[in-house]
Amino acid sequence: MNLWRKLGRVAGWMLVLAMVSAVALAQADFPFRDPKLGDDQRIADLLGRLTLDEKVNLMSDHPKIPRLGLAFSGQVEGLHGLALGGPGGWGGRGRTPLPTTTFPQEKGLGATWDPELIKKIAGVEGYEARYDYQNPLYDRGGLVIRAPNADLSRDPRWGRTEESMGEDPYLVGTMTVAFAHGLQGPDPKHWLSSSLMKHFLANENEDTRSSSSSDFDERLFREYYSVPFRMGFEQGGSRAVMASYNGWNGVTMMVNPVLKDVMIKEWGNDGIICTDGGALGLLITAHHAYPDKEHGVAAAIKAGINHFLDTYKDDLNKALKDGLVTEADIDAVEKNLLRVYLRLGEMDPAGVDPYALIGVQTTGPNVHAADATAPPWDQDSSKALARQATDESIVLLKNDGNTLPLDRAKLKTIAVIGPWADQVLLDWYSGTPPYFVSIVDGIREAAGSGVKVLFSDASNVAEAQAMARQADVAIVVVGNHPECNAGWNVCPTPSNGKESVDRKTIVLEQEDLVKQIFAANPRTIEVLRSSFPYAIVWSQQNLPAIIHITHNSQEEGHGLADVLFGDYSPAGRLTQTWPTGDAQLLPLMDYNLLHGRTYMYSKDKPLYGFGYGLSYTTFKYEKLGTSSGKMAGDGQIEVKVQIKNAGNRASDEVVQLYVQHLGSAVPRPQLELKGFRRVHIEAGQTAEVKTELKARDLAYWDAAAHVWQVEKEKVRLLAGGSSDNLPVQATVEVENGSSLTPIQMRELAVKGQMENH
């Protein structure tokens, strides 16, 4: 009998025994287990049965209430694949890492500009989380997944730029919605897993993050920094979020009134609001907001926090004893915490949760048939999805004279040169992949037996140059090490960064190596494998071809080779502006975008613009049309972009729609992304890409009136392949103004999502 079938039978019997025990212990007639009752009734019943000690314990990770037969899920990392291992040791200290499907860094996922792909990736992640958590052979991890990161990468020096899907709120918000949908699954009542977005809010500097304040006005809060989170709640259905270490305008986020006043009351987050790791202690020692943790924990609970990633129980018990916080205060936040566990099926009797058999049986509702022969990470579909994600994430930055793709038939020798080009480098939030394909291995496999592939790690530059001279083409791999190749809080290379360390420059030190290899062989292709933008001005001016790829995919080598040899036409697009150098950067702690930050406000000509990327064909934008030249203040129009693949090979293109306000009474961005679509177009064919533009998407935040204002004005629509290449346009007149409260905006967003599904 197949091993996995045997394990499935064993697991099935274990499940039966566990269910019998749980039912006997928990007395299934408790109202909190009755799925026929409303959610609020079930939650109120359980809260009424808990002792005060149990309520205190409930705010910890993976809490258990043995006398009621309850064990609630813990949290796991999952920015680009479930993490139950990796450099961060997410599988548990001293425990053998569990392999999981590992995708490109979130920066690379953003570069796909493909929400449907993101949804599939998150679906795999959610499934693997269920599989590992529920399988009695593993019993690892949890169902509350800390993903996606919905922060915006407004400055390329931010050490955690790799975790952000971009600098534009609409792009990141759209991808966040797709990520949440994938993690939580299609069932209307139960979640496959829970999407916990992080880090709220404006957590976009690492140096001094434990005590710093990100300062900007309410308009930027509403129109920029909070947009991906709001979209995640309202359109994505996420009901979990992590408060960031930093403050906003001097008030630490974990006690900031915005948690209740906006996130809960306006955006409808009736779920988890947790601290970051160790944040309660930092509230006292770094922010100096309260005299001790007793006062800090009381303030956090009153602000809406219901889950602590810190030691807190003794402090909370003392705060209860001293009257700083009451049991009623705890009940008020824990009803939201329990709502997430209820949606995960953890308060249900056996047979109700549609995802309960994943990892336990090899057949049943929502169980993949392939589970009978292999775990999810070893299945062909998972491997293919990782490769597709890698293919789609790659950005072609330069390709003079059709240097790429390479023709195998015309090559005898290829030199691959660069540190760690024979490894797939993992970042702190990565899992442990079941296998990995390095750049060297991917090129060697794709080139075939008729092409000799040489490799040098460039530790001896003279030898690397000699290797380059004897090759038909030299591929030099440069960039950063995602862990800085150093310990915590240490980055010896100024241009590198990571969690807790911001970059000190965006100038690539390894560009000197590129120059040396180019001097040896003018047919040098640069592969920039990096977590962030670099000011590679010399490379852009001198090299024939440049490719950007992010770290961490288990299919890194295959994906890069697919593009190098033309098996895939690249269509990844940059999600962040790439400046020409440090001189174009504002002070890192200047959070006021209006001073000239991002493509929305910067007046500088960048090295590469937001949305930029090339392919192996040529697209011609022919026209932009609208269903009407006028739009009511509460209306919408259909926008149609006609585009032709004028080249000789099929390829994807990312069609981008931007707006400019021509008659606004308030300052507006010079350009704003309002729609995009990744489409595949055959050679010589024409496609019509349609999208809707709603008047409310053009609104600005009126802080004085506390409403969203749609203005009566003319708006220019522009479409093209990047923010600095928009060849077709049209003008639409908004006929009348309108005002919408935050609650009305939420209701319309939720209604729109329901109609789309």
C-alpha positions as MATLAB code, in Angstrom:
seq = 'MNLWRKLGRVAGWMLVLAMVSAVALAQADFPFRDPKLGDDQRIADLLGRLTLDEKVNLMSDHPKIPRLGLAFSGQVEGLHGLALGGPGGWGGRGRTPLPTTTFPQEKGLGATWDPELIKKIAGVEGYEARYDYQNPLYDRGGLVIRAPNADLSRDPRWGRTEESMGEDPYLVGTMTVAFAHGLQGPDPKHWLSSSLMKHFLANENEDTRSSSSSDFDERLFREYYSVPFRMGFEQGGSRAVMASYNGWNGVTMMVNPVLKDVMIKEWGNDGIICTDGGALGLLITAHHAYPDKEHGVAAAIKAGINHFLDTYKDDLNKALKDGLVTEADIDAVEKNLLRVYLRLGEMDPAGVDPYALIGVQTTGPNVHAADATAPPWDQDSSKALARQATDESIVLLKNDGNTLPLDRAKLKTIAVIGPWADQVLLDWYSGTPPYFVSIVDGIREAAGSGVKVLFSDASNVAEAQAMARQADVAIVVVGNHPECNAGWNVCPTPSNGKESVDRKTIVLEQEDLVKQIFAANPRTIEVLRSSFPYAIVWSQQNLPAIIHITHNSQEEGHGLADVLFGDYSPAGRLTQTWPTGDAQLLPLMDYNLLHGRTYMYSKDKPLYGFGYGLSYTTFKYEKLGTSSGKMAGDGQIEVKVQIKNAGNRASDEVVQLYVQHLGSAVPRPQLELKGFRRVHIEAGQTAEVKTELKARDLAYWDAAAHVWQVEKEKVRLLAGGSSDNLPVQATVEVENGSSLTPIQMRELAVKGQMENH';
ca = [
       0.000    0.000    0.000;
       1.230    3.522   -0.792;
       2.935    5.165    2.201;
       0.684    8.212    2.069;
      -2.433    6.029    1.988;
      -1.186    4.222    5.091;
      -0.507    7.476    6.854;
      -3.920    8.732    5.798;
      -5.641    5.714    7.363;
      -3.666    6.071   10.572;
      -4.432    9.775   10.660;
      -8.111    9.084   10.025;
      -8.381    6.754   13.031;
      -6.501    9.263   15.157;
      -8.982   11.924   14.098;
     -11.937    9.730   15.046;
     -10.478    9.087   18.481;
      -9.683   12.763   18.931;
     -13.201   13.742   17.927;
     -14.785   11.269   20.315;
     -12.615   12.541   23.151;
     -13.275   16.169   22.305;
     -17.023   15.666   22.099;
     -17.110   13.850   25.414;
     -14.927   16.454   27.067;
     -16.545   19.515   25.572;
     -20.160   18.350   25.847;
     -21.260   19.168   22.295;
     -24.565   20.551   23.503;
     -22.861   23.801   24.599;
     -24.460   26.639   22.663;
     -21.067   27.967   21.537;
     -20.707   24.772   19.474;
     -24.107   25.077   17.817;
     -23.653   26.234   14.195;
     -27.371   27.007   13.930;
     -26.941   29.923   16.320;
     -25.632   33.307   15.228;
     -21.950   34.124   15.631;
     -22.591   36.705   18.335;
     -24.671   34.230   20.358;
     -22.009   31.552   20.180;
     -19.238   33.954   21.152;
     -21.252   35.410   24.040;
     -21.984   31.915   25.345;
     -18.321   30.928   25.335;
     -17.193   34.162   26.968;
     -19.786   33.619   29.672;
     -18.298   30.211   30.461;
     -14.662   31.317   30.740;
     -12.990   32.091   34.028;
     -10.998   35.290   34.318;
      -7.755   33.306   34.200;
      -8.891   31.642   30.987;
      -9.707   35.019   29.482;
      -6.252   36.311   30.351;
      -4.671   33.249   28.752;
      -6.861   33.591   25.652;
      -4.799   36.564   24.465;
      -1.685   34.404   24.074;
      -0.587   32.407   21.032;
      -2.205   28.990   20.544;
      -4.375   29.226   23.687;
      -6.080   26.120   25.088;
      -9.090   25.612   27.339;
      -8.875   21.898   28.206;
     -12.009   21.692   30.315;
     -14.071   22.784   27.303;
     -12.117   20.771   24.776;
     -10.877   23.888   22.977;
      -7.478   24.494   21.413;
      -7.208   27.613   19.280;
      -4.774   28.201   16.464;
      -1.464   29.937   16.798;
       0.059   32.333   14.278;
       2.561   31.542   11.528;
       4.580   33.582    9.045;
       3.749   33.442    5.363;
       4.841   36.433    3.267;
       5.744   34.320    0.229;
       4.915   30.793    1.254;
       4.197   29.184    4.592;
       7.204   29.415    6.913;
       7.770   26.402    9.166;
      11.548   26.526    8.989;
      13.981   28.801    7.181;
      16.587   31.191    8.628;
      14.100   32.493   11.203;
      13.511   29.022   12.641;
       9.745   29.402   12.256;
       9.178   25.669   12.633;
      10.130   25.890   16.282;
      13.509   26.166   17.925;
      15.282   22.831   18.010;
      12.680   21.176   15.756;
      13.332   19.850   12.271;
      12.004   22.350    9.695;
       8.995   21.279    7.673;
       9.336   21.911    3.937;
       6.801   24.235    2.335;
       6.337   25.639   -1.162;
       8.485   28.759   -1.379;
       7.747   31.603   -3.788;
       9.621   34.808   -4.731;
       9.824   37.516   -2.092;
       6.726   39.649   -1.703;
       8.536   42.332   -3.715;
       8.668   39.870   -6.584;
       5.045   38.837   -6.136;
       4.092   42.481   -6.487;
       6.118   42.723   -9.693;
       3.819   40.161  -11.322;
       0.948   42.688  -11.266;
      -1.245   39.570  -11.336;
      -3.901   39.403   -8.588;
      -5.278   36.070   -9.814;
      -1.829   34.515   -9.505;
      -1.445   35.958   -6.008;
      -4.771   34.431   -5.037;
      -3.592   30.995   -6.213;
      -0.289   31.337   -4.344;
      -2.080   32.305   -1.141;
      -4.481   29.406   -1.653;
      -1.553   26.970   -1.713;
      -0.175   28.597    1.408;
      -3.478   28.353    3.245;
      -3.867   24.723    2.222;
      -0.380   23.824    3.430;
      -1.089   25.600    6.721;
      -4.170   23.412    7.232;
      -2.281   20.306    6.150;
       0.605   20.794    8.570;
      -1.525   22.012   11.466;
      -4.158   19.271   11.271;
      -1.985   16.334   10.234;
      -1.214   14.373   13.431;
       2.165   13.383   11.984;
       3.235   17.030   11.939;
       0.946   19.037   14.276;
       2.905   22.162   13.442;
       2.161   25.830   12.817;
      -1.261   27.428   12.868;
      -4.081   28.838   10.771;
      -3.630   32.557   11.440;
      -1.078   33.550    8.813;
       0.842   36.804    9.142;
       0.415   37.888    5.546;
       0.406   39.870    3.461;
       2.569   42.817    4.401;
       0.375   45.743    3.365;
       2.973   48.440    4.073;
       4.053   50.748    1.255;
       7.666   51.020    0.098;
       7.837   54.814   -0.136;
      11.662   54.868    0.201;
      14.075   52.316   -1.332;
      16.370   52.539    1.714;
      13.793   50.884    3.939;
      15.462   47.673    5.136;
      12.314   45.588    4.686;
      11.496   46.784    1.184;
      11.563   43.117    0.137;
       8.353   42.579    2.142;
       6.341   45.257    0.360;
       4.487   44.816   -2.919;
       5.136   48.401   -3.949;
       4.878   52.136   -3.429;
       1.394   52.639   -4.879;
      -1.616   52.208   -2.573;
      -4.012   50.976   -5.253;
      -1.578   48.343   -6.552;
      -0.640   47.096   -3.082;
      -4.276   47.226   -1.968;
      -5.432   45.172   -4.947;
      -2.744   42.569   -4.357;
      -3.551   42.540   -0.628;
      -7.206   41.806   -1.398;
      -6.195   38.914   -3.674;
      -3.808   37.547   -1.024;
      -6.522   37.637    1.633;
      -9.044   35.950   -0.662;
      -6.585   33.154   -1.397;
      -5.640   32.546    2.226;
      -9.206   32.556    3.485;
     -10.725   30.510    0.665;
     -14.108   30.557   -1.082;
     -16.404   29.142    1.605;
     -18.904   31.817    2.730;
     -18.894   30.783    6.390;
     -15.523   29.217    7.099;
     -11.958   30.206    6.352;
      -9.229   27.962    5.036;
      -6.850   30.159    7.043;
      -6.922   33.700    8.383;
      -5.100   36.599    6.719;
      -3.365   38.766    9.322;
      -2.079   41.901    7.588;
       1.002   43.680    8.873;
       2.233   46.149   10.032;
      -0.344   48.849   10.761;
       0.722   51.635   10.147;
       3.515   53.407    8.199;
       6.112   50.922    9.447;
       8.590   51.994    6.759;
      11.878   52.558    8.534;
      13.943   50.051   10.486;
      16.528   52.197   12.274;
      14.893   53.508   15.474;
      11.627   51.719   14.588;
      11.131   50.729   18.235;
      10.734   54.352   19.279;
      10.182   56.426   16.127;
       7.063   58.231   14.975;
       5.915   58.358   11.342;
       4.442   61.831   10.994;
       1.983   62.984    8.332;
      -1.470   64.519    8.108;
      -4.887   62.876    8.012;
      -5.220   63.189    4.238;
      -2.092   61.110    3.680;
      -3.341   58.652    6.263;
      -6.628   58.228    4.408;
      -5.408   58.521    0.824;
      -2.064   56.741    1.012;
      -0.676   54.924    4.034;
      -3.853   53.168    5.199;
      -5.360   52.375    1.785;
      -4.040   48.777    1.413;
      -5.239   47.918    4.925;
      -8.658   49.464    4.332;
      -8.991   47.551    1.064;
      -7.861   44.376    2.825;
     -10.631   44.714    5.399;
     -13.421   46.037    3.179;
     -12.775   44.147   -0.059;
     -10.520   41.287    1.006;
     -12.492   40.270    4.077;
      -9.400   40.102    6.280;
     -10.241   40.309    9.951;
      -6.788   40.331   11.492;
      -3.940   42.821   11.662;
      -0.692   43.461   13.493;
      -0.036   46.873   15.034;
       3.433   48.194   14.235;
       6.224   49.177   16.627;
       6.305   52.800   15.551;
       3.998   55.648   16.389;
       1.927   57.919   14.178;
       2.177   61.597   15.011;
       3.671   60.757   18.384;
       1.206   58.068   19.507;
       2.399   54.454   19.456;
       0.306   52.358   17.096;
      -0.604   49.625   19.597;
      -2.397   52.208   21.746;
      -3.379   54.630   18.999;
      -7.075   55.657   19.030;
      -7.205   55.010   15.284;
      -7.458   51.284   16.030;
     -10.929   51.704   17.457;
     -12.076   54.923   15.834;
     -11.208   53.952   12.274;
     -10.146   50.315   11.922;
     -12.981   48.847   13.980;
     -15.777   51.397   13.704;
     -15.282   52.499   10.083;
     -13.547   49.624    8.310;
     -15.345   46.856   10.181;
     -12.409   44.901   11.615;
     -14.208   42.784   14.181;
     -11.301   40.355   14.469;
      -7.729   40.181   15.720;
      -5.571   43.197   16.497;
      -2.256   41.914   17.808;
       0.998   43.492   18.889;
       4.297   42.924   17.162;
       6.857   40.745   18.927;
       7.996   42.322   22.189;
       6.021   45.504   21.499;
       4.458   45.716   24.954;
       7.880   45.956   26.540;
       9.013   48.522   23.959;
       5.951   50.616   24.744;
       7.605   51.205   28.109;
      11.350   51.036   27.414;
      11.536   52.654   23.959;
       8.457   54.864   23.596;
       8.295   55.713   27.327;
       4.518   55.936   26.950;
       3.695   54.419   30.355;
       5.550   53.884   33.630;
       5.356   50.082   33.460;
       3.865   47.129   31.584;
       0.922   46.983   33.955;
      -0.272   50.373   32.728;
       0.789   49.557   29.175;
      -1.210   46.343   28.898;
      -4.295   48.062   30.271;
      -3.966   50.871   27.724;
      -3.430   48.392   24.887;
      -6.582   46.422   25.701;
      -8.633   49.597   25.958;
      -7.255   50.627   22.556;
      -8.459   47.363   20.978;
      -5.499   44.962   21.266;
      -6.666   41.384   21.906;
      -3.562   39.306   21.200;
      -0.054   39.788   22.615;
       3.189   38.549   21.091;
       4.963   39.308   24.344;
       4.955   38.391   28.010;
       1.889   40.054   29.475;
      -0.084   37.738   31.819;
       1.414   38.841   35.138;
       1.077   42.487   34.118;
      -2.549   42.023   33.052;
      -3.448   40.228   36.278;
      -1.898   43.060   38.249;
      -3.776   45.642   36.143;
      -7.023   43.791   36.844;
      -6.279   43.709   40.566;
      -5.460   47.426   40.623;
      -8.550   48.401   38.604;
      -6.652   49.714   35.556;
      -8.669   47.407   33.329;
     -11.844   45.410   33.914;
     -13.178   42.024   32.866;
     -15.718   43.904   30.741;
     -12.831   45.577   28.897;
     -11.368   42.150   28.184;
     -14.730   40.782   27.018;
     -15.095   43.701   24.617;
     -11.900   42.843   22.731;
     -12.027   39.065   23.082;
     -15.366   38.783   21.329;
     -13.487   39.955   18.221;
     -10.626   37.534   18.833;
     -13.043   34.628   19.137;
     -14.752   35.618   15.894;
     -11.603   34.651   13.985;
     -11.368   31.261   15.712;
     -15.038   30.682   14.981;
     -14.510   31.384   11.252;
     -11.641   28.884   11.306;
     -14.048   26.216   12.559;
     -12.398   25.879   15.939;
     -15.657   26.283   17.851;
     -17.579   23.821   15.661;
     -18.627   20.266   16.413;
     -17.174   17.548   14.197;
     -18.374   17.479   10.596;
     -19.124   21.189   10.198;
     -15.809   22.775    9.187;
     -15.423   22.090    5.419;
     -11.617   22.201    5.706;
     -11.275   19.917    8.728;
     -10.165   16.845    6.774;
      -7.177   18.468    5.043;
      -4.056   16.686    6.251;
      -6.156   14.125    8.100;
      -7.687   12.109    5.268;
      -6.715   11.688    1.634;
     -10.292   12.042    0.418;
     -13.126   14.303    1.409;
     -14.475   17.831    0.885;
     -11.757   20.312   -0.146;
      -9.025   17.641    0.105;
      -6.714   17.464   -2.911;
      -6.715   14.062   -4.582;
      -2.933   14.311   -4.932;
      -2.596   14.214   -1.129;
      -2.959   10.451   -1.420;
       0.464   10.177   -3.025;
       2.441   13.201   -1.821;
       2.251   16.131    0.597;
       1.215   19.451   -0.999;
       4.749   20.825   -1.346;
       5.838   17.777   -3.350;
       2.973   17.963   -5.817;
       3.594   18.975   -9.434;
       0.956   21.705   -9.261;
       2.789   23.462   -6.429;
       6.111   23.270   -8.252;
       4.542   24.613  -11.442;
       2.923   27.502   -9.580;
       6.256   28.456   -7.985;
       7.852   28.469  -11.424;
       5.026   30.526  -12.919;
       5.328   33.057  -10.096;
       9.060   33.315  -10.725;
       8.572   33.735  -14.473;
       5.983   36.461  -13.982;
       8.035   38.314  -11.358;
      11.105   38.886  -13.555;
      11.577   42.416  -14.903;
      13.583   43.058  -18.070;
      15.246   46.446  -17.499;
      17.308   46.734  -20.691;
      17.701   44.766  -23.905;
      19.678   46.631  -26.561;
      20.009   45.010  -29.959;
      17.851   42.062  -28.925;
      20.709   40.685  -26.852;
      18.083   38.538  -25.205;
      16.793   35.938  -25.535;
      19.885   33.794  -25.937;
      19.999   31.324  -28.829;
      21.244   27.960  -27.587;
      22.226   26.937  -31.096;
      24.692   29.815  -31.340;
      26.368   29.290  -27.994;
      29.251   27.034  -27.030;
      30.257   28.505  -23.652;
      28.442   30.559  -21.017;
      30.183   32.059  -17.995;
      28.021   32.580  -14.899;
      29.827   34.860  -12.476;
      28.832   36.227   -9.104;
      28.708   35.528   -5.375;
      26.037   32.997   -4.340;
      24.900   32.417   -7.947;
      25.032   28.713   -7.113;
      22.626   29.161   -4.189;
      19.060   30.280   -3.581;
      19.347   32.760   -0.721;
      16.521   32.753    1.826;
      15.293   35.777    3.751;
      14.295   35.944    7.423;
      10.603   35.241    6.779;
      11.176   32.374    4.366;
      10.241   28.801    4.974;
      12.429   25.853    4.045;
      11.801   24.874    0.418;
      11.490   21.166   -0.431;
      14.217   21.735   -3.052;
      15.749   24.681   -4.846;
      17.120   25.358   -8.307;
      20.016   27.820   -8.288;
      20.775   30.216  -11.098;
      23.784   28.164  -12.167;
      21.803   24.922  -12.182;
      18.878   26.501  -14.013;
      21.092   27.906  -16.765;
      23.027   24.673  -17.087;
      19.842   22.637  -17.436;
      18.252   25.029  -19.935;
      21.380   25.430  -22.053;
      21.564   21.708  -22.694;
      24.432   19.287  -23.050;
      25.801   21.061  -26.110;
      26.682   24.239  -24.194;
      29.453   24.424  -21.601;
      28.438   26.423  -18.533;
      31.280   27.748  -16.372;
      30.849   29.218  -12.890;
      32.909   31.550  -10.726;
      31.840   33.093   -7.439;
      34.109   36.058   -8.310;
      36.159   35.696   -5.155;
      39.128   35.875   -7.531;
      38.290   38.622  -10.021;
      41.215   37.889  -12.330;
      40.086   34.290  -12.700;
      36.497   35.443  -13.253;
      37.654   37.799  -16.010;
      39.623   35.004  -17.664;
      36.514   32.841  -17.576;
      34.448   35.634  -19.115;
      36.938   36.055  -21.974;
      36.602   32.453  -23.068;
      32.780   32.544  -23.020;
      30.370   33.546  -25.781;
      28.334   35.408  -23.194;
      28.959   36.345  -19.554;
      26.081   36.436  -17.096;
      27.098   38.364  -14.005;
      24.854   37.926  -10.963;
      25.002   40.773   -8.447;
      22.767   42.298   -5.781;
      22.310   41.782   -2.080;
      22.295   38.986    0.448;
      18.805   39.012    2.048;
      20.268   38.319    5.487;
      23.308   40.566    4.876;
      25.355   37.374    5.347;
      25.639   38.507    8.960;
      23.952   38.239   12.343;
      20.923   40.068   13.698;
      21.024   43.850   13.413;
      24.266   43.717   11.380;
      24.714   44.690    7.716;
      28.381   45.204    6.785;
      27.535   46.332    3.233;
      26.137   49.915    3.191;
      23.730   49.270    0.294;
      22.204   46.255    2.003;
      19.421   46.149    4.555;
      16.999   43.831    6.324;
      14.734   43.779    9.345;
      16.127   46.186   11.984;
      18.658   47.740    9.535;
      17.966   50.403    6.903;
      20.192   50.841    3.875;
      22.692   53.683    3.965;
      22.955   54.053    0.181;
      21.279   52.709   -2.963;
      24.562   52.612   -4.898;
      25.513   49.039   -5.755;
      29.050   48.240   -4.594;
      29.092   45.135   -6.775;
      28.737   47.274   -9.899;
      32.551   47.362   -9.821;
      32.490   43.626  -10.514;
      30.106   44.221  -13.410;
      32.534   46.749  -14.900;
      35.434   44.308  -14.612;
      33.549   41.481  -16.303;
      32.270   43.820  -19.019;
      35.857   44.889  -19.718;
      36.707   41.234  -20.292;
      33.622   40.453  -22.390;
      31.422   43.200  -23.872;
      28.606   40.676  -24.243;
      27.840   40.799  -20.524;
      24.324   40.429  -19.167;
      23.631   41.703  -15.680;
      21.243   39.764  -13.476;
      20.404   41.998  -10.539;
      19.072   39.657   -7.870;
      17.954   41.979   -5.138;
      15.412   42.846   -2.485;
      15.292   46.536   -3.429;
      16.013   49.108   -6.161;
      19.610   50.017   -6.917;
      21.030   53.070   -8.702;
      22.745   51.053  -11.440;
      23.321   54.073  -13.678;
      26.595   52.797  -15.178;
      25.021   49.457  -16.003;
      22.086   51.111  -17.743;
      24.427   53.307  -19.779;
      26.871   50.572  -20.824;
      25.540   47.031  -20.689;
      23.510   45.469  -23.481;
      20.987   43.736  -21.192;
      19.837   43.852  -17.547;
      17.349   41.629  -15.715;
      15.938   42.072  -12.226;
      14.799   39.142  -10.102;
      14.053   38.942   -6.392;
      15.320   36.297   -3.990;
      13.952   33.178   -2.426;
      11.955   31.210   -4.988;
      12.597   27.487   -5.012;
      12.305   27.812   -8.823;
      14.679   30.800   -9.078;
      17.060   29.140  -11.531;
      14.337   27.726  -13.739;
      12.494   31.031  -13.880;
      15.567   33.043  -14.800;
      16.576   30.495  -17.437;
      13.056   30.579  -18.898;
      13.554   34.291  -19.558;
      17.217   34.176  -20.599;
      16.581   31.551  -23.295;
      13.240   32.923  -24.452;
      11.017   30.137  -23.190;
       9.091   32.909  -21.446;
       8.739   36.527  -22.526;
       9.272   38.709  -19.440;
       6.418   40.968  -18.391;
       7.171   41.778  -14.749;
       6.843   45.470  -13.941;
       8.553   47.540  -11.267;
       6.417   48.382   -8.271;
       8.684   51.139   -7.051;
      10.476   54.129   -8.529;
      14.231   53.506   -9.025;
      16.144   56.784   -8.427;
      19.412   57.618  -10.158;
      21.212   57.920   -6.847;
      21.138   59.014   -3.226;
      20.839   62.667   -4.262;
      17.252   62.040   -5.395;
      16.216   60.773   -1.960;
      14.559   62.748    0.815;
      15.473   62.199    4.479;
      14.323   58.716    5.419;
      12.093   59.917    8.255;
      10.274   62.455    6.069;
       6.910   60.752    5.629;
       5.290   63.704    3.859;
       5.002   62.498    0.258;
       4.161   65.985   -0.968;
       7.809   66.921   -0.484;
       8.537   64.856   -3.587;
       8.349   61.157   -2.829;
       7.177   58.305   -5.143;
       6.031   58.659   -8.734;
       2.940   60.454   -7.431;
       4.848   63.534   -6.273;
       8.488   63.384   -7.364;
       9.666   65.889   -9.976;
      12.954   64.062  -10.608;
      13.545   61.891  -13.649;
      14.264   58.420  -12.258;
      16.503   55.708  -13.586;
      13.401   53.539  -14.032;
       9.847   54.680  -13.480;
       7.090   53.038  -11.505;
       5.467   50.320  -13.611;
       8.442   50.025  -15.969;
       9.487   46.798  -17.675;
      10.284   45.458  -21.126;
       9.338   42.278  -22.994;
      10.510   40.369  -26.074;
       7.872   41.947  -28.271;
       6.502   45.416  -28.996;
       3.094   46.623  -27.906;
       1.303   49.481  -29.599;
      -1.368   51.315  -27.634;
      -3.921   52.385  -30.230;
      -6.677   54.165  -28.324;
      -8.415   54.777  -25.023;
     -12.186   55.062  -25.015;
     -14.862   55.524  -22.408;
     -18.504   54.504  -22.264;
     -19.318   58.164  -21.669;
     -17.498   61.461  -21.591;
     -19.398   62.423  -18.457;
     -19.852   60.762  -15.094;
     -22.152   61.540  -12.188;
     -20.618   62.141   -8.801;
     -21.985   58.790   -7.645;
     -21.606   57.028  -10.983;
     -19.054   55.055  -12.958;
     -17.836   54.588  -16.512;
     -16.250   51.774  -18.463;
     -12.765   52.439  -19.791;
     -11.529   50.534  -22.847;
      -7.895   50.381  -23.930;
      -7.076   48.954  -27.346;
      -3.605   47.460  -27.620;
      -1.836   45.531  -30.368;
       1.054   43.115  -30.110;
       3.074   44.509  -32.997;
       5.959   42.071  -32.531;
       6.580   38.533  -33.709;
       6.004   36.582  -30.497;
       3.269   36.177  -27.929;
       3.703   37.860  -24.560;
       1.954   39.272  -21.538;
       1.545   43.014  -21.136;
       0.531   44.939  -18.020;
      -1.939   47.602  -19.127;
      -1.911   50.473  -16.619;
      -4.559   53.188  -16.205;
      -3.725   56.468  -14.473;
      -5.644   59.660  -13.748;
      -4.770   63.335  -13.440;
      -7.080   65.841  -11.765;
      -7.474   68.934  -13.962;
      -9.684   71.082  -11.776;
      -9.283   70.046   -8.154;
      -9.581   72.625   -5.408;
      -7.015   70.790   -3.278;
      -3.477   69.537   -3.977;
      -3.507   66.188   -5.773;
      -0.847   63.710   -6.939;
       0.519   64.470  -10.397;
      -0.430   60.925  -11.423;
      -2.416   58.142   -9.746;
      -2.821   54.495  -10.694;
      -6.514   53.574  -10.818;
      -6.567   50.333  -12.777;
      -4.348   47.646  -14.299;
      -4.649   44.303  -16.030;
      -2.056   41.713  -16.978;
      -3.133   40.251  -20.327;
      -1.678   37.730  -22.781;
      -1.698   38.788  -26.432;
      -0.621   36.640  -29.341;
       1.750   38.066  -31.943;
      -0.029   40.356  -34.397;
      -3.257   40.301  -32.387;
      -5.194   43.192  -30.877;
      -6.849   43.096  -27.455;
      -9.385   45.363  -25.808;
      -8.809   45.689  -22.094;
     -11.793   46.883  -20.071;
     -11.920   48.278  -16.578;
     -14.373   50.300  -14.515;
     -13.638   53.704  -13.054;
     -15.945   54.799  -10.250;
     -16.421   58.407   -9.255;
     -15.694   57.490   -5.629;
     -12.246   56.290   -6.726;
     -11.478   59.944   -7.520;
     -12.466   61.281   -4.088;
     -10.178   63.076   -1.660;
     -10.429   63.078    2.118;
     -11.967   66.194    3.648;
     -10.572   66.129    7.176;
     -12.684   69.052    8.383;
     -15.966   67.449    7.317;
     -14.772   63.874    7.959;
     -16.044   62.683    4.576;
     -14.775   61.632    1.178;
     -15.409   64.352   -1.395;
     -15.954   63.711   -5.097;
     -15.369   66.981   -6.925;
     -17.070   68.422   -9.964;
     -14.085   68.591  -12.316;
     -12.413   67.300  -15.441;
     -10.188   64.262  -15.095;
      -7.628   63.065  -17.608;
      -7.316   59.302  -18.113;
      -3.993   57.964  -19.378;
      -3.013   54.414  -20.290;
       0.184   52.659  -21.259;
       2.898   50.254  -20.204;
       4.413   52.279  -17.348;
       3.903   55.511  -15.449;
       6.339   57.312  -17.754;
       4.988   55.849  -21.001;
       1.282   56.630  -21.365;
       0.583   57.170  -25.078;
      -3.234   57.139  -25.099;
      -5.576   59.335  -23.119;
      -9.060   60.785  -22.816;
     -10.833   63.344  -20.655;
     -13.914   62.717  -18.529;
     -16.065   65.312  -16.820;
     -17.422   64.592  -13.357;
     -20.724   66.441  -13.587;
     -21.448   66.990   -9.921;
     -19.807   66.607   -6.564;
     -20.826   64.165   -3.853;
     -19.858   63.285   -0.303;
     -19.472   59.857    1.238;
     -18.916   58.957    4.872;
     -16.381   56.230    5.657;
     -19.245   53.866    6.475;
     -20.863   54.539    3.097;
     -17.544   53.912    1.363;
     -17.216   50.599    3.186;
     -20.746   49.534    2.284;
     -20.136   50.285   -1.380;
     -16.811   48.423   -1.329;
     -18.404   45.356    0.276;
     -21.311   45.475   -2.162;
     -18.902   45.657   -5.072;
     -17.021   42.601   -3.852;
     -20.242   40.634   -3.461;
     -21.281   41.533   -7.000;
     -17.864   40.514   -8.364;
     -18.137   37.111   -6.695;
];
